[in-house]
Amino acid sequence: MDSQPIEPANVSNQRPVPPQKSDSKRTLAIIGFILGILSLFSWLLPICGFPVAITAVILSALGINSSKGGLAIAGVIMGGIAILLALLNSVLGMFLGLTGYFNNIQF
């Protein structure tokens, strides 16, 4: 008798696939990036700019450890810039309003 090893029919030599990262962090990074872009335009109205920029920073910070970490970092930076611009805009508006600058404007 010839003794040949018997091989199972469905055996493959491939490595097991590692589990994929959760898509939720990736989604948070993308949404944070988009809100970061929007916050750069909404800072002119501080009542809109602050919430959008703060949301962009929070969502981007939550998504930094995802596969889209670069977008998340960009979202944090853009959101931070928009927070500073909105703060500057609101302080300047309060200063000009309190000094009576807007009282001398004639339409």
MARDRENSE-870318 format. One line per 2 residues: number of its first residue (from 1); their letters; for each residue x, y, z of N, C-alpha, C, O. Coordinates in pm, 1 decimal, always signed. Layout:
! MARDRENSE-870318
NUM	A	X Y Z X Y Z X Y Z X Y Z; ...
! end
This chain:
! MARDRENSE-870318
1	MD	+82.8 -117.1 +0.0 +0.0 +0.0 +0.0 +87.4 +123.6 +0.0 +189.1 +132.1 +68.8; +43.1 +219.3 -80.5 +110.3 +349.8 -83.0 +45.1 +439.1 +21.2 -76.6 +457.5 +21.7
3	SQ	+124.8 +492.5 +106.5 +67.4 +582.2 +207.0 +93.9 +726.8 +166.1 +207.1 +774.8 +171.5; -9.7 +793.1 +126.4 -2.7 +935.6 +92.0 -84.7 +1013.0 +193.4 -191.4 +968.8 +236.2
5	PI	-32.6 +1130.4 +231.8 -109.5 +1208.5 +330.3 -241.0 +1256.6 +268.7 -247.5 +1294.3 +151.7; -340.8 +1254.2 +348.1 -472.1 +1300.9 +303.6 -486.5 +1447.3 +344.7 -471.8 +1482.1 +461.9
7	EP	-515.4 +1531.7 +246.7 -532.2 +1675.1 +274.0 -680.4 +1708.9 +275.3 -756.3 +1662.5 +190.2; -719.9 +1787.7 +369.5 -859.4 +1830.6 +369.3 -887.8 +1916.0 +245.5 -798.8 +1983.8 +194.2
9	AN	-1009.7 +1912.0 +199.4 -1046.2 +1978.2 +74.4 -1051.4 +2130.5 +85.1 -1021.6 +2197.5 -13.7; -1087.5 +2188.6 +199.2 -1109.4 +2332.7 +209.3 -1000.1 +2405.3 +286.4 -1028.2 +2508.6 +347.2
11	VS	-880.9 +2357.5 +286.5 -773.4 +2422.6 +359.3 -703.3 +2519.7 +265.8 -668.8 +2485.0 +152.8; -682.8 +2640.3 +313.4 -608.6 +2738.4 +234.4 -490.6 +2787.4 +316.9 -490.2 +2778.6 +439.7
13	NQ	-392.6 +2838.2 +247.8 -271.4 +2885.5 +314.1 -275.5 +3035.1 +340.0 -170.4 +3097.5 +354.9; -392.9 +3093.4 +345.7 -405.5 +3236.3 +368.8 -407.3 +3265.9 +517.7 -450.6 +3185.0 +599.8
15	RP	-358.5 +3385.5 +549.3 -361.6 +3430.8 +688.2 -503.4 +3474.0 +723.6 -579.5 +3517.1 +636.9; -537.7 +3462.3 +848.5 -670.7 +3510.7 +887.5 -677.7 +3663.1 +874.5 -579.3 +3732.8 +899.6
17	VP	-792.0 +3712.9 +836.0 -812.1 +3856.0 +817.6 -830.6 +3921.5 +954.0 -915.8 +3879.0 +1032.1; -750.0 +4026.7 +983.8 -767.4 +4094.0 +1112.9 -900.3 +4169.5 +1114.9 -947.9 +4213.6 +1010.3
19	PQ	-959.2 +4184.3 +1231.0 -1086.0 +4256.7 +1237.8 -1067.9 +4402.2 +1196.2 -966.8 +4464.7 +1228.1; -1165.7 +4454.8 +1125.5 -1161.9 +4592.3 +1079.0 -1194.2 +4687.4 +1192.9 -1267.7 +4653.7 +1285.7
21	KS	-1137.1 +4807.8 +1183.7 -1170.0 +4909.1 +1282.8 -1314.8 +4950.6 +1265.5 -1372.8 +4937.9 +1157.6; -1370.0 +4999.0 +1370.8 -1508.4 +5042.7 +1367.9 -1523.9 +5162.1 +1274.6 -1441.1 +5253.2 +1275.0
23	DS	-1629.3 +5161.3 +1195.4 -1654.2 +5271.0 +1103.7 -1706.8 +5394.0 +1175.5 -1710.2 +5502.0 +1116.5; -1747.6 +5381.2 +1300.6 -1804.2 +5496.4 +1370.4 -1699.5 +5604.9 +1393.2 -1730.0 +5723.4 +1379.2
25	KR	-1577.4 +5567.0 +1427.9 -1472.8 +5667.5 +1447.5 -1434.6 +5732.2 +1315.8 -1405.7 +5851.8 +1311.2; -1434.2 +5654.0 +1208.8 -1405.2 +5709.0 +1076.8 -1512.6 +5809.6 +1036.9 -1482.7 +5915.2 +981.1
27	TL	-1637.1 +5775.8 +1066.1 -1747.9 +5865.6 +1035.1 -1738.6 +5993.7 +1117.8 -1765.0 +6102.5 +1066.5; -1701.6 +5981.9 +1244.3 -1684.8 +6100.7 +1328.0 -1575.0 +6191.0 +1273.2 -1588.6 +6313.3 +1275.5
29	AI	-1466.3 +6131.7 +1224.0 -1357.7 +6211.4 +1168.1 -1403.2 +6287.0 +1043.8 -1369.2 +6404.1 +1026.8; -1478.9 +6222.0 +957.7 -1525.8 +6286.8 +834.9 -1626.0 +6397.4 +866.9 -1618.3 +6506.1 +809.7
31	IG	-1720.0 +6370.8 +957.7 -1818.7 +6472.3 +994.7 -1749.9 +6590.3 +1063.6 -1786.3 +6705.4 +1039.7; -1651.8 +6562.8 +1148.0 -1576.7 +6669.8 +1213.1 -1502.0 +6755.8 +1113.1 -1494.3 +6877.6 +1129.0
33	FI	-1446.7 +6692.8 +1009.2 -1376.7 +6766.9 +904.8 -1473.4 +6857.0 +828.3 -1442.7 +6973.2 +802.0; -1589.7 +6803.6 +792.8 -1689.1 +6882.0 +719.9 -1738.4 +6999.2 +805.0 -1753.0 +7110.8 +755.2
35	LG	-1763.8 +6973.4 +933.7 -1805.2 +7082.4 +1022.5 -1692.8 +7184.5 +1041.9 -1719.5 +7303.4 +1059.4; -1568.4 +7138.8 +1038.8 -1455.5 +7232.0 +1047.1 -1453.3 +7327.0 +929.2 -1426.5 +7446.1 +945.2
37	IL	-1481.4 +7274.6 +810.5 -1488.8 +7360.2 +691.7 -1604.3 +7458.5 +705.2 -1588.5 +7577.6 +678.3; -1720.4 +7408.9 +746.7 -1837.1 +7496.8 +762.7 -1813.2 +7602.6 +869.9 -1861.6 +7715.2 +857.7
39	SL	-1740.0 +7567.8 +973.3 -1716.4 +7663.6 +1081.7 -1628.4 +7779.2 +1036.9 -1636.3 +7888.6 +1093.0; -1544.2 +7756.1 +935.9 -1461.4 +7865.5 +885.2 -1545.9 +7971.1 +814.6 -1503.2 +8085.8 +801.2
41	FS	-1664.5 +7933.5 +769.7 -1754.6 +8029.2 +707.0 -1856.1 +8085.4 +806.2 -1905.0 +8196.9 +787.9; -1887.8 +8010.2 +909.7 -1993.2 +8052.6 +1001.8 -1941.7 +8137.9 +1117.7 -2022.3 +8181.8 +1199.7
43	WL	-1814.3 +8162.7 +1127.7 -1761.7 +8240.1 +1239.8 -1806.3 +8385.5 +1233.6 -1802.2 +8455.3 +1334.9; -1849.2 +8432.7 +1115.9 -1894.1 +8571.5 +1103.6 -2017.8 +8598.8 +1188.3 -2038.0 +8711.5 +1233.5
45	LP	-2100.0 +8498.2 +1210.0 -2214.6 +8508.5 +1300.6 -2182.6 +8422.4 +1422.7 -2202.8 +8301.0 +1419.6; -2133.3 +8483.5 +1529.4 -2088.7 +8404.2 +1644.5 -2196.1 +8311.8 +1701.0 -2163.8 +8206.9 +1756.7
47	IC	-2323.6 +8349.2 +1687.5 -2428.1 +8263.2 +1741.7 -2434.7 +8131.1 +1664.2 -2479.3 +8029.9 +1718.3; -2390.8 +8131.6 +1538.8 -2383.1 +8007.5 +1459.2 -2242.6 +7948.1 +1464.2 -2225.5 +7826.2 +1465.5
49	GF	-2143.1 +8035.2 +1467.0 -2005.3 +7990.0 +1457.9 -1956.3 +7911.1 +1577.0 -1886.7 +7810.9 +1560.1; -1991.0 +7953.8 +1697.2 -1945.6 +7883.1 +1816.3 -1995.2 +7738.4 +1822.1 -1914.2 +7647.4 +1839.6
51	PV	-2126.5 +7714.6 +1807.8 -2171.7 +7575.0 +1817.7 -2115.1 +7484.7 +1708.2 -2080.3 +7369.5 +1734.0; -2105.8 +7537.1 +1586.4 -2052.3 +7455.4 +1476.4 -1904.9 +7424.9 +1500.4 -1861.0 +7311.6 +1480.6
53	AI	-1828.9 +7524.2 +1542.6 -1685.2 +7504.3 +1564.5 -1658.9 +7411.4 +1682.6 -1570.5 +7325.9 +1675.9; -1734.0 +7427.3 +1789.4 -1714.5 +7340.4 +1906.3 -1750.9 +7196.3 +1872.2 -1682.2 +7103.0 +1913.6
55	TA	-1859.3 +7178.4 +1796.5 -1897.6 +7043.3 +1752.9 -1791.0 +6982.9 +1662.9 -1760.8 +6864.0 +1672.7; -1733.6 +7065.5 +1574.3 -1627.2 +7017.1 +1485.7 -1506.6 +6970.1 +1565.7 -1448.7 +6865.8 +1535.2
57	VI	-1468.9 +7045.1 +1666.6 -1352.5 +7007.8 +1748.7 -1380.5 +6878.4 +1824.9 -1295.1 +6789.9 +1830.6; -1499.1 +6867.1 +1882.9 -1531.1 +6747.7 +1962.3 -1536.7 +6622.8 +1874.5 -1476.1 +6521.0 +1907.7
59	LS	-1609.1 +6630.1 +1762.8 -1620.7 +6512.2 +1676.2 -1487.1 +6474.1 +1613.7 -1455.6 +6355.8 +1600.0; -1408.7 +6574.6 +1576.0 -1277.4 +6545.2 +1518.5 -1185.0 +6483.4 +1622.1 -1107.8 +6392.8 +1590.5
61	AL	-1192.2 +6531.4 +1744.8 -1108.1 +6474.6 +1851.1 -1146.4 +6329.3 +1878.5 -1059.8 +6247.0 +1908.2; -1274.3 +6297.8 +1868.9 -1317.2 +6159.3 +1888.6 -1274.0 +6068.8 +1773.1 -1257.8 +5948.2 +1792.1
63	GI	-1255.3 +6125.4 +1654.2 -1219.3 +6045.6 +1538.4 -1072.0 +6042.5 +1504.5 -1034.2 +5991.0 +1399.2; -987.5 +6096.6 +1591.6 -844.0 +6103.7 +1560.7 -781.1 +5965.3 +1546.6 -693.0 +5947.9 +1462.4
65	NS	-822.3 +5867.5 +1624.8 -760.6 +5734.4 +1621.3 -823.0 +5643.0 +1516.7 -820.6 +5520.9 +1532.6; -878.4 +5699.4 +1411.2 -938.4 +5618.2 +1305.8 -845.8 +5615.8 +1184.6 -736.0 +5671.5 +1187.2
67	SK	-891.7 +5550.8 +1079.6 -812.2 +5546.3 +957.3 -811.1 +5682.0 +887.2 -727.4 +5705.6 +800.1; -901.6 +5769.7 +923.5 -907.9 +5905.0 +867.7 -856.1 +6006.1 +969.5 -914.9 +6113.0 +986.0
69	GG	-748.7 +5974.0 +1036.7 -692.7 +6060.4 +1139.7 -646.9 +6194.2 +1087.2 -653.8 +6294.1 +1158.9; -600.1 +6198.8 +963.3 -557.0 +6325.1 +903.6 -671.9 +6422.2 +887.8 -657.1 +6541.6 +913.5
71	LA	-787.0 +6371.1 +845.3 -905.4 +6456.5 +833.9 -947.8 +6505.2 +971.4 -989.8 +6619.9 +986.6; -937.4 +6419.9 +1070.2 -976.3 +6457.9 +1206.0 -885.8 +6567.8 +1260.4 -933.4 +6661.5 +1324.6
73	IA	-755.8 +6556.8 +1235.2 -662.7 +6660.2 +1280.9 -692.6 +6792.2 +1211.3 -689.7 +6898.1 +1274.1; -721.3 +6786.0 +1081.6 -757.6 +6907.8 +1008.3 -886.3 +6967.8 +1063.2 -898.4 +7090.0 +1071.8
75	GV	-982.9 +6883.6 +1100.6 -1107.4 +6932.2 +1160.0 -1084.9 +7001.6 +1293.0 -1147.5 +7103.7 +1321.5; -995.4 +6946.5 +1374.9 -963.4 +7009.5 +1503.3 -898.7 +7145.2 +1480.4 -932.1 +7242.1 +1548.6
77	IM	-806.2 +7153.1 +1384.9 -736.7 +7279.3 +1358.0 -833.7 +7384.0 +1303.9 -834.2 +7498.1 +1350.0; -916.3 +7345.3 +1205.9 -1011.2 +7441.6 +1149.1 -1114.4 +7484.7 +1251.8 -1150.7 +7602.2 +1257.1
79	GG	-1162.1 +7392.3 +1333.1 -1256.9 +7427.2 +1438.7 -1195.2 +7521.3 +1540.5 -1260.3 +7615.5 +1585.5; -1069.6 +7496.5 +1577.3 -1000.6 +7585.1 +1671.5 -981.5 +7724.5 +1616.5 -1000.1 +7822.9 +1688.2
81	IA	-944.3 +7734.1 +1489.4 -929.7 +7865.2 +1425.2 -1064.2 +7937.5 +1422.5 -1071.5 +8057.3 +1449.7; -1170.4 +7864.0 +1389.7 -1303.2 +7925.2 +1383.7 -1349.1 +7971.1 +1521.9 -1414.9 +8074.5 +1532.5
83	IL	-1316.3 +7897.1 +1628.3 -1351.2 +7940.6 +1764.1 -1280.7 +8072.2 +1796.5 -1341.6 +8164.4 +1850.8; -1153.0 +8080.1 +1763.1 -1078.9 +8204.1 +1789.5 -1135.4 +8321.3 +1709.2 -1148.9 +8431.6 +1762.0
85	LA	-1168.3 +8298.2 +1582.5 -1224.3 +8405.2 +1499.6 -1361.6 +8448.7 +1548.5 -1391.5 +8568.1 +1550.2; -1445.2 +8354.0 +1588.2 -1577.3 +8388.3 +1640.1 -1566.0 +8464.1 +1771.9 -1642.5 +8557.3 +1796.9
87	LL	-1471.5 +8424.9 +1855.6 -1449.6 +8495.6 +1981.3 -1401.9 +8638.1 +1954.4 -1450.3 +8732.3 +2017.2; -1309.0 +8654.5 +1863.2 -1260.3 +8787.0 +1826.1 -1373.9 +8871.4 +1768.6 -1385.8 +8989.5 +1801.3
89	NS	-1456.2 +8812.7 +1684.6 -1568.4 +8884.1 +1624.1 -1668.7 +8928.7 +1730.5 -1717.4 +9041.7 +1726.3; -1699.2 +8842.1 +1823.9 -1797.1 +8879.3 +1926.3 -1741.2 +8985.4 +2021.0 -1814.4 +9076.1 +2060.6
91	VL	-1614.0 +8976.3 +2058.2 -1553.2 +9076.9 +2145.5 -1546.6 +9211.1 +2074.3 -1575.9 +9314.5 +2134.2; -1508.5 +9210.6 +1947.9 -1502.7 +9334.8 +1870.1 -1642.2 +9395.9 +1854.7 -1658.2 +9517.6 +1864.0
93	GM	-1741.1 +9313.0 +1831.7 -1878.4 +9363.1 +1821.0 -1927.5 +9423.9 +1950.7 -1992.7 +9528.2 +1949.2; -1897.0 +9359.8 +2063.9 -1936.5 +9415.6 +2193.8 -1865.3 +9547.4 +2220.2 -1926.2 +9642.1 +2270.1
95	FL	-1737.5 +9554.3 +2187.4 -1661.2 +9677.6 +2208.7 -1718.4 +9791.4 +2125.6 -1740.2 +9901.2 +2176.7; -1742.6 +9765.5 +1998.1 -1795.7 +9871.1 +1911.9 -1937.0 +9910.6 +1953.4 -1974.6 +10027.3 +1941.5
97	GL	-2014.9 +9815.6 +2001.5 -2150.0 +9847.4 +2047.6 -2149.8 +9928.8 +2175.3 -2229.9 +10021.1 +2190.3; -2061.1 +9895.9 +2267.3 -2055.8 +9967.5 +2394.7 -1996.1 +10107.0 +2381.5 -2031.5 +10195.6 +2459.2
99	TG	-1907.8 +10128.9 +2286.7 -1847.1 +10260.3 +2268.0 -1935.2 +10352.9 +2186.2 -1902.8 +10470.9 +2172.6; -2044.4 +10303.9 +2131.8 -2135.3 +10387.2 +2055.3 -2093.3 +10407.8 +1911.5 -2141.9 +10500.0 +1846.1
101	YF	-2005.5 +10325.3 +1861.1 -1958.8 +10339.9 +1723.4 -2073.8 +10327.6 +1624.8 -2077.0 +10398.5 +1524.2; -2167.8 +10238.6 +1652.4 -2277.1 +10214.5 +1559.1 -2382.6 +10325.2 +1564.2 -2469.0 +10331.1 +1476.8
103	NN	-2377.1 +10412.8 +1664.9 -2474.1 +10521.7 +1674.2 -2446.4 +10631.3 +1571.4 -2538.0 +10705.1 +1534.9; -2324.1 +10643.4 +1524.8 -2286.9 +10749.7 +1432.7 -2303.8 +10710.0 +1286.3 -2280.8 +10792.5 +1197.9
105	IQ	-2342.6 +10588.5 +1259.1 -2358.7 +10541.8 +1120.6 -2493.0 +10588.6 +1068.7 -2595.6 +10568.5 +1133.7; -2493.0 +10651.5 +951.2 -2616.7 +10697.7 +891.0 -2640.4 +10618.6 +764.1 -2549.7 +10601.4 +682.7
107	F	-2761.1 +10571.0 +747.5 -2795.1 +10492.4 +629.4 -2868.5 +10575.9 +529.2 -2905.4 +10526.4 +422.7
! end
